């Protein structure tokens, strides 16, 4: 399964990651690599919870990157 994540660095230098396809699935870390590790764990826990409660797994959100000449 492939999921899009968004990682941003906040004003305190902490990296925050969220998964748009999984509402409320957010994690953080002091480095990008730590944040990636933490969000992977959060995703697994989120999906396990959905499965445990017989809830559907949301479809992945697909995106395209467009290059615009300016």
ChimeraX attribute file (.defattr): number of C-alpha atoms within 10 A of each C-alpha:
attribute: neighborCount
match mode: 1-to-1
recipient: residues
	/A:1	4
	/A:2	8
	/A:3	13
	/A:4	13
	/A:5	17
	/A:6	10
	/A:7	17
	/A:8	13
	/A:9	15
	/A:10	9
	/A:11	7
	/A:12	7
	/A:13	11
	/A:14	15
	/A:15	20
	/A:16	21
	/A:17	22
	/A:18	21
	/A:19	21
	/A:20	15
	/A:21	16
	/A:22	19
	/A:23	10
	/A:24	10
	/A:25	17
	/A:26	19
	/A:27	21
	/A:28	21
	/A:29	18
	/A:30	13
	/A:31	14
	/A:32	17
	/A:33	11
	/A:34	14
	/A:35	21
	/A:36	19
	/A:37	14
	/A:38	17
	/A:39	23
	/A:40	16
	/A:41	12
	/A:42	18
	/A:43	18
	/A:44	11
	/A:45	13
	/A:46	17
	/A:47	17
	/A:48	14
	/A:49	12
	/A:50	14
	/A:51	12
	/A:52	9
	/A:53	9
	/A:54	9
	/A:55	11
	/A:56	9
	/A:57	13
	/A:58	11
	/A:59	11
	/A:60	14
	/A:61	13
	/A:62	9
	/A:63	7
	/A:64	5
	/A:65	5
	/A:66	6
	/A:67	6
	/A:68	5
	/A:69	4
	/A:70	3
